[in-house]
Amino acid sequence: TLNIVSYLEGFLPKTSRS
């Protein structure tokens, strides 16, 4: 579900969940 991760990162890029 990388789609969700990339979607959230769009709003919270500081989370650095990559």
mmJSON file of the N, C-alpha and C atoms, coordinates in Angstrom:
{"data_MODEL":{"atom_site":{
"group_PDB":["ATOM","ATOM","ATOM","ATOM","ATOM","ATOM","ATOM","ATOM","ATOM","ATOM","ATOM","ATOM","ATOM","ATOM","ATOM","ATOM","ATOM","ATOM","ATOM","ATOM","ATOM","ATOM","ATOM","ATOM","ATOM","ATOM","ATOM","ATOM","ATOM","ATOM","ATOM","ATOM","ATOM","ATOM","ATOM","ATOM","ATOM","ATOM","ATOM","ATOM","ATOM","ATOM","ATOM","ATOM","ATOM","ATOM","ATOM","ATOM","ATOM","ATOM","ATOM","ATOM","ATOM","ATOM"],
"id":[1,2,3,4,5,6,7,8,9,10,11,12,13,14,15,16,17,18,19,20,21,22,23,24,25,26,27,28,29,30,31,32,33,34,35,36,37,38,39,40,41,42,43,44,45,46,47,48,49,50,51,52,53,54],
"type_symbol":["N","C","C","N","C","C","N","C","C","N","C","C","N","C","C","N","C","C","N","C","C","N","C","C","N","C","C","N","C","C","N","C","C","N","C","C","N","C","C","N","C","C","N","C","C","N","C","C","N","C","C","N","C","C"],
"label_atom_id":["N","CA","C","N","CA","C","N","CA","C","N","CA","C","N","CA","C","N","CA","C","N","CA","C","N","CA","C","N","CA","C","N","CA","C","N","CA","C","N","CA","C","N","CA","C","N","CA","C","N","CA","C","N","CA","C","N","CA","C","N","CA","C"],
"label_alt_id":[null,null,null,null,null,null,null,null,null,null,null,null,null,null,null,null,null,null,null,null,null,null,null,null,null,null,null,null,null,null,null,null,null,null,null,null,null,null,null,null,null,null,null,null,null,null,null,null,null,null,null,null,null,null],
"label_comp_id":["THR","THR","THR","LEU","LEU","LEU","ASN","ASN","ASN","ILE","ILE","ILE","VAL","VAL","VAL","SER","SER","SER","TYR","TYR","TYR","LEU","LEU","LEU","GLU","GLU","GLU","GLY","GLY","GLY","PHE","PHE","PHE","LEU","LEU","LEU","PRO","PRO","PRO","LYS","LYS","LYS","THR","THR","THR","SER","SER","SER","ARG","ARG","ARG","SER","SER","SER"],
"label_asym_id":["A","A","A","A","A","A","A","A","A","A","A","A","A","A","A","A","A","A","A","A","A","A","A","A","A","A","A","A","A","A","A","A","A","A","A","A","A","A","A","A","A","A","A","A","A","A","A","A","A","A","A","A","A","A"],
"label_entity_id":["1","1","1","1","1","1","1","1","1","1","1","1","1","1","1","1","1","1","1","1","1","1","1","1","1","1","1","1","1","1","1","1","1","1","1","1","1","1","1","1","1","1","1","1","1","1","1","1","1","1","1","1","1","1"],
"label_seq_id":[1,1,1,2,2,2,3,3,3,4,4,4,5,5,5,6,6,6,7,7,7,8,8,8,9,9,9,10,10,10,11,11,11,12,12,12,13,13,13,14,14,14,15,15,15,16,16,16,17,17,17,18,18,18],
"pdbx_PDB_ins_code":[null,null,null,null,null,null,null,null,null,null,null,null,null,null,null,null,null,null,null,null,null,null,null,null,null,null,null,null,null,null,null,null,null,null,null,null,null,null,null,null,null,null,null,null,null,null,null,null,null,null,null,null,null,null],
"Cartn_x":[0.86,0.0,0.892,1.888,2.795,2.012,0.87,0.051,-0.347,-0.688,-1.124,0.049,1.201,2.393,2.722,2.791,3.129,2.039,0.807,-0.297,-0.14,0.187,0.362,1.608,2.663,3.909,3.654,2.636,2.293,1.909,1.363,0.958,1.982,2.61,3.601,4.935,5.63,6.92,7.988,7.721,8.699,8.713,7.718,7.654,8.81,9.339,10.477,10.179,9.039,8.672,9.278,10.053,10.65,11.651],
"Cartn_y":[-1.208,0.0,1.253,1.235,2.4,3.633,3.4,4.528,5.388,4.744,5.475,6.247,5.611,6.253,7.51,7.376,8.515,9.588,9.152,10.096,10.901,10.192,10.873,11.754,11.265,12.037,13.353,13.356,14.588,15.661,15.249,16.199,16.253,15.102,15.057,14.522,15.336,14.922,14.843,15.465,15.468,14.126,13.283,12.005,11.105,11.367,10.573,9.087,8.648,7.243,6.397,7.024,6.301,5.283],
"Cartn_z":[0.0,0.0,0.0,-0.872,-0.946,-1.377,-2.021,-2.467,-1.284,-0.181,1.008,1.598,1.619,2.18,1.393,0.097,-0.754,-0.622,-0.385,-0.237,1.044,2.124,3.411,3.371,2.732,2.659,1.941,1.078,0.352,1.351,2.492,3.525,4.647,4.927,6.008,5.505,4.696,4.134,5.219,6.38,7.463,8.192,7.94,8.638,8.208,6.989,6.485,6.655,6.183,6.324,5.206,4.362,3.248,3.798],
"occupancy":[1.0,1.0,1.0,1.0,1.0,1.0,1.0,1.0,1.0,1.0,1.0,1.0,1.0,1.0,1.0,1.0,1.0,1.0,1.0,1.0,1.0,1.0,1.0,1.0,1.0,1.0,1.0,1.0,1.0,1.0,1.0,1.0,1.0,1.0,1.0,1.0,1.0,1.0,1.0,1.0,1.0,1.0,1.0,1.0,1.0,1.0,1.0,1.0,1.0,1.0,1.0,1.0,1.0,1.0],
"B_iso_or_equiv":[0.0,0.0,0.0,0.0,0.0,0.0,0.0,0.0,0.0,0.0,0.0,0.0,0.0,0.0,0.0,0.0,0.0,0.0,0.0,0.0,0.0,0.0,0.0,0.0,0.0,0.0,0.0,0.0,0.0,0.0,0.0,0.0,0.0,0.0,0.0,0.0,0.0,0.0,0.0,0.0,0.0,0.0,0.0,0.0,0.0,0.0,0.0,0.0,0.0,0.0,0.0,0.0,0.0,0.0],
"pdbx_formal_charge":[null,null,null,null,null,null,null,null,null,null,null,null,null,null,null,null,null,null,null,null,null,null,null,null,null,null,null,null,null,null,null,null,null,null,null,null,null,null,null,null,null,null,null,null,null,null,null,null,null,null,null,null,null,null],
"auth_seq_id":[1,1,1,2,2,2,3,3,3,4,4,4,5,5,5,6,6,6,7,7,7,8,8,8,9,9,9,10,10,10,11,11,11,12,12,12,13,13,13,14,14,14,15,15,15,16,16,16,17,17,17,18,18,18],
"auth_comp_id":["THR","THR","THR","LEU","LEU","LEU","ASN","ASN","ASN","ILE","ILE","ILE","VAL","VAL","VAL","SER","SER","SER","TYR","TYR","TYR","LEU","LEU","LEU","GLU","GLU","GLU","GLY","GLY","GLY","PHE","PHE","PHE","LEU","LEU","LEU","PRO","PRO","PRO","LYS","LYS","LYS","THR","THR","THR","SER","SER","SER","ARG","ARG","ARG","SER","SER","SER"],
"auth_asym_id":["A","A","A","A","A","A","A","A","A","A","A","A","A","A","A","A","A","A","A","A","A","A","A","A","A","A","A","A","A","A","A","A","A","A","A","A","A","A","A","A","A","A","A","A","A","A","A","A","A","A","A","A","A","A"],
"auth_atom_id":["N","CA","C","N","CA","C","N","CA","C","N","CA","C","N","CA","C","N","CA","C","N","CA","C","N","CA","C","N","CA","C","N","CA","C","N","CA","C","N","CA","C","N","CA","C","N","CA","C","N","CA","C","N","CA","C","N","CA","C","N","CA","C"],
"pdbx_PDB_model_num":[1,1,1,1,1,1,1,1,1,1,1,1,1,1,1,1,1,1,1,1,1,1,1,1,1,1,1,1,1,1,1,1,1,1,1,1,1,1,1,1,1,1,1,1,1,1,1,1,1,1,1,1,1,1]
}}}
